[in-house]
Amino acid sequence: MREWARQSHVKWYCRYHVVFAPKYRKKVIYGKLRRELGGIIRQLCQQNKIEIIEGHAMIDHVHLCLSIPPKYSVANTIGFVKGKSAIRIHREYLGRRRNFTGFHFWARGYCVSTVGLDEQTIRDYIRHQEEEEKREEQLSLLAPRVLPPVKEGSTSTGLEIHQLLTAKVFQNFKLSA
């Protein structure tokens, strides 16, 4: 059963699947940054009373399942998280101390979709995405077009889910400076 949140005049259940990537989709989220990126994003979300339901950082993008109160817009929330996290990344990991104008870490766009009845499917996808990508990569070397179903009785494969959620996500991203 869903757990509805409350504020003084509203009862709500607003969950979003969000994906965003570093500038030029460079493979830069690894090592110490990858281990600590969750903490950075978690602190920023706590400032605005945003709950992180699920999250996973891949080497070239980040998946989050967020519960955002209705008083905040999704665009402002993601802008805040991306902007403030970029400043912290530049300060703590790239050695920049001040004058952050013109220094970007995240790409301009992001993908967001509402989470409805398929919440558990999306949470499982976020949680197991890295293993799924490794498996797909290994299988693509052997038989690029044949993949077994993810679960018994399921008709979709991990590759189909990944293509649906990530290929369409980044098709509109422009890789401009």
Backbone torsions as a table, in degrees:
resi	resn	phi	psi	omega
1	MET	NA	145.1	-179.2
2	ARG	-72.0	145.9	176.0
3	GLU	-103.0	106.9	-178.6
4	TRP	-82.1	138.0	176.7
5	ALA	-94.7	159.7	-178.2
6	ARG	-131.2	144.8	165.4
7	GLN	-126.3	-176.3	-171.8
8	SER	-58.1	-37.6	-175.8
9	HIS	-126.9	18.4	-177.1
10	VAL	-150.9	143.9	172.9
11	LYS	-115.6	127.0	-170.3
12	TRP	-143.7	158.3	174.9
13	TYR	-147.1	89.6	-176.4
14	CYS	-119.7	107.3	179.7
15	ARG	-123.4	141.1	-176.0
16	TYR	-134.9	140.4	171.7
17	HIS	-97.2	119.4	-174.7
18	VAL	-121.0	136.5	176.2
19	VAL	-130.7	129.4	172.8
20	PHE	-142.0	159.9	-170.9
21	ALA	-132.3	158.1	173.6
22	PRO	-66.9	161.1	179.3
23	LYS	-52.9	134.5	-179.0
24	TYR	60.8	16.5	-178.4
25	ARG	50.4	38.4	178.9
26	LYS	-68.7	150.6	-179.6
27	LYS	-88.3	79.5	-173.8
28	VAL	-119.2	-1.9	-178.2
29	ILE	-94.7	88.9	-179.2
30	TYR	-152.0	170.2	176.9
31	GLY	61.8	-136.1	-176.5
32	LYS	-61.6	-41.2	179.4
33	LEU	-60.1	-44.5	-179.2
34	ARG	-64.1	-39.6	179.7
35	ARG	-66.9	-33.8	-173.3
36	GLU	-102.4	-6.6	-179.6
37	LEU	-62.4	-37.5	177.8
38	GLY	-59.8	-42.2	178.5
39	GLY	-64.4	-40.4	178.6
40	ILE	-62.8	-49.9	-178.6
41	ILE	-65.8	-38.3	179.1
42	ARG	-61.9	-43.8	178.7
43	GLN	-62.9	-42.7	179.6
44	LEU	-65.1	-39.5	179.0
45	CYS	-67.4	-37.9	178.9
46	GLN	-63.1	-31.7	178.3
47	GLN	-59.7	-33.7	-178.4
48	ASN	-106.5	14.4	179.5
49	LYS	60.0	39.4	177.7
50	ILE	-102.0	131.5	-178.3
51	GLU	-97.3	130.8	173.9
52	ILE	-90.8	111.9	-179.8
53	ILE	-78.3	-45.1	-178.4
54	GLU	-153.1	149.8	176.8
55	GLY	-160.7	151.7	177.3
56	HIS	-156.1	132.5	178.1
57	ALA	-101.7	120.6	172.9
58	MET	-94.8	174.8	-176.6
59	ILE	-66.7	-25.3	-177.2
60	ASP	-128.3	8.6	174.0
61	HIS	-166.0	167.3	-177.7
62	VAL	-126.8	133.6	174.3
63	HIS	-109.6	134.2	175.8
64	LEU	-135.5	143.0	168.4
65	CYS	-114.2	111.0	-172.1
66	LEU	-114.5	146.9	170.7
67	SER	-108.5	105.6	-174.2
68	ILE	-106.4	124.5	178.1
69	PRO	-59.4	149.1	-176.4
70	PRO	-66.0	-15.2	179.1
71	LYS	-76.6	-11.2	177.2
72	TYR	-110.1	137.8	174.7
73	SER	-80.3	152.4	179.1
74	VAL	-63.1	-42.6	-178.4
75	ALA	-61.0	-45.9	179.4
76	ASN	-65.9	-38.5	179.6
77	THR	-63.7	-49.6	-179.2
78	ILE	-66.4	-38.6	175.7
79	GLY	-59.7	-43.3	178.1
80	PHE	-62.5	-49.7	-177.7
81	VAL	-62.8	-46.0	-179.4
82	LYS	-67.5	-42.9	-178.0
83	GLY	-65.7	-50.5	-178.6
84	LYS	-69.5	-35.8	177.9
85	SER	-68.2	-35.1	177.7
86	ALA	-63.1	-41.1	178.0
87	ILE	-62.6	-45.7	179.5
88	ARG	-64.7	-38.2	178.7
89	ILE	-64.5	-44.5	178.3
90	HIS	-63.5	-40.9	-177.5
91	ARG	-70.1	-47.2	-171.0
92	GLU	-91.1	-27.1	-173.5
93	TYR	-117.1	-22.1	-177.9
94	LEU	-111.7	5.2	172.2
95	GLY	75.5	10.5	-179.9
96	ARG	-85.7	129.5	-176.1
97	ARG	-102.1	-32.3	-178.6
98	ARG	-156.0	175.3	176.9
99	ASN	61.5	63.0	-175.1
100	PHE	-83.1	-0.5	-179.4
101	THR	-60.9	129.2	178.0
102	GLY	88.5	-7.3	178.2
103	PHE	-102.5	118.9	-176.2
104	HIS	-118.2	148.4	172.1
105	PHE	-115.9	-43.9	-177.9
106	TRP	-94.2	150.1	173.5
107	ALA	-67.1	160.1	-175.9
108	ARG	-64.5	-38.1	-173.6
109	GLY	-93.5	177.5	174.2
110	TYR	-159.0	167.5	176.6
111	CYS	-118.4	137.7	177.4
112	VAL	-139.1	139.9	173.3
113	SER	-139.7	149.0	177.9
114	THR	-75.1	149.6	179.2
115	VAL	-106.2	120.8	-178.9
116	GLY	-116.1	-121.5	-176.8
117	LEU	-68.8	-19.7	-178.0
118	ASP	-95.3	28.3	-177.2
119	GLU	-57.9	-45.1	-178.5
120	GLN	-63.6	-37.1	177.3
121	THR	-62.1	-44.3	180.0
122	ILE	-67.7	-41.6	178.2
123	ARG	-62.1	-42.5	176.9
124	ASP	-63.4	-40.7	178.8
125	TYR	-61.1	-46.9	179.7
126	ILE	-62.3	-44.3	-175.9
127	ARG	-65.7	-39.1	-172.4
128	HIS	-109.5	17.0	-175.1
129	GLN	-64.1	-41.1	-177.3
130	GLU	-63.7	-45.5	178.0
131	GLU	-62.6	-38.3	-179.4
132	GLU	-64.1	-42.3	179.2
133	GLU	-65.5	-40.4	177.9
134	LYS	-63.2	-43.3	179.4
135	ARG	-63.0	-43.5	179.3
136	GLU	-63.0	-40.6	179.9
137	GLU	-63.7	-43.6	178.5
138	GLN	-65.3	-42.4	-180.0
139	LEU	-69.4	-30.9	-179.6
140	SER	-67.1	-25.8	176.8
141	LEU	-71.4	-33.9	-177.9
142	LEU	-88.6	-53.9	-177.5
143	ALA	-144.7	90.2	-170.4
144	PRO	-62.2	-21.9	-175.1
145	ARG	-107.3	-5.0	-176.1
146	VAL	-115.4	115.1	176.7
147	LEU	-129.8	140.1	177.3
148	PRO	-74.6	159.4	176.7
149	PRO	-60.9	151.7	180.0
150	VAL	-65.2	-45.5	179.7
151	LYS	-127.7	155.7	176.4
152	GLU	-61.1	135.2	-179.6
153	GLY	85.7	-10.8	179.6
154	SER	-84.3	144.0	179.2
155	THR	-99.6	-12.5	-179.8
156	SER	-98.0	148.9	179.0
157	THR	-102.4	165.6	178.0
158	GLY	-60.3	-37.5	179.4
159	LEU	-63.9	-42.1	179.4
160	GLU	-63.7	-42.8	178.8
161	ILE	-63.6	-46.2	-179.9
162	HIS	-61.9	-44.6	179.2
163	GLN	-63.2	-40.5	179.6
164	LEU	-63.3	-44.5	-174.5
165	LEU	-84.3	-31.1	-176.9
166	THR	-106.0	-37.9	-178.3
167	ALA	-64.3	-45.6	178.6
168	LYS	-69.7	-28.9	-178.6
169	VAL	-60.8	-45.0	-171.7
170	PHE	-100.8	6.9	-178.6
171	GLN	-67.3	-26.8	-179.5
172	ASN	-96.5	-1.8	178.3
173	PHE	-68.9	134.1	175.7
174	LYS	-102.4	131.0	-178.3
175	LEU	-95.9	60.4	179.7
176	SER	-107.1	157.9	-178.1
177	ALA	-73.3	NA	NA
